[in-house]
Amino acid sequence: MNAPLEVCEGRDVKGLYKRARAGELKQFTGIDDPYEAPLSPEIECRTDLETLEESADKVLHRLQELGYLSGNSKVA
């Protein structure tokens, strides 16, 4: 999953990013602990640019390619 930090903060219903920025949470990824993106991910879902359905379809297609889902699985 990939989205800019601002998008993640905007989606944060638990207020964890706000607490991390206030110093209440330490070693919080993206705030005071670095985020290290995978060098070569098998799949990337840009949740800031894709709908939920588009991201889910990507995952389902990849699982089907890897043989974890049968050909009868509903994948658009």
C-alpha positions as CSV (number, residue, x, y, z in Angstrom):
1,M,0.0,0.0,0.0
2,N,1.3,3.4,-0.9
3,A,0.0,6.8,-0.1
4,P,1.6,10.2,0.8
5,L,2.0,10.9,4.4
6,E,-0.6,13.7,4.2
7,V,-3.2,11.3,2.9
8,C,-2.4,8.8,5.7
9,E,-2.8,11.5,8.3
10,G,-6.1,12.6,6.8
11,R,-7.4,9.0,7.1
12,D,-6.2,8.5,10.6
13,V,-9.5,7.9,12.5
14,K,-7.6,6.9,15.7
15,G,-5.5,10.1,15.9
16,L,-2.2,8.2,16.0
17,Y,-0.4,10.6,13.6
18,K,-1.6,13.6,15.7
19,R,-0.3,12.0,18.8
20,A,3.0,11.1,17.1
21,R,3.4,14.7,16.0
22,A,2.7,15.9,19.5
23,G,5.5,13.6,20.8
24,E,3.2,11.3,22.6
25,L,4.2,8.3,20.4
26,K,7.8,7.5,19.7
27,Q,9.3,5.7,16.8
28,F,6.2,6.3,14.7
29,T,6.8,5.4,11.1
30,G,6.8,8.4,8.8
31,I,7.0,10.9,11.7
32,D,10.1,10.3,13.8
33,D,11.0,6.9,12.4
34,P,11.8,6.6,8.7
35,Y,9.6,4.8,6.2
36,E,11.7,2.5,4.1
37,A,9.8,1.7,0.9
38,P,10.3,-1.8,-0.5
39,L,13.0,-1.8,-3.3
40,S,11.0,-4.1,-5.6
41,P,7.5,-4.8,-4.4
42,E,5.6,-7.5,-6.1
43,I,2.5,-5.2,-6.2
44,E,1.9,-1.6,-5.4
45,C,-1.5,-0.1,-4.6
46,R,-1.5,3.7,-4.8
47,T,-4.5,4.2,-2.5
48,D,-4.4,8.0,-3.0
49,L,-4.9,7.5,-6.8
50,E,-6.9,4.3,-7.0
51,T,-10.3,3.4,-5.8
52,L,-10.7,0.7,-3.2
53,E,-12.0,-1.6,-5.9
54,E,-9.0,-0.9,-8.2
55,S,-6.6,-1.7,-5.4
56,A,-8.5,-4.9,-4.4
57,D,-8.5,-6.0,-8.1
58,K,-4.8,-5.6,-8.3
59,V,-4.3,-7.8,-5.2
60,L,-6.8,-10.4,-6.4
61,H,-5.1,-10.5,-9.9
62,R,-1.7,-11.0,-8.3
63,L,-3.0,-13.8,-6.0
64,Q,-4.5,-15.5,-9.0
65,E,-1.2,-15.2,-11.0
66,L,0.6,-16.8,-8.1
67,G,-1.9,-19.6,-8.0
68,Y,-3.5,-18.8,-4.6
69,L,-6.9,-18.3,-6.2
70,S,-8.6,-20.5,-8.7
71,G,-9.6,-19.3,-12.1
72,N,-13.2,-19.3,-10.9
73,S,-12.6,-16.5,-8.4
74,K,-14.3,-13.2,-9.2
75,V,-11.7,-10.9,-10.5
76,A,-12.6,-8.1,-12.9
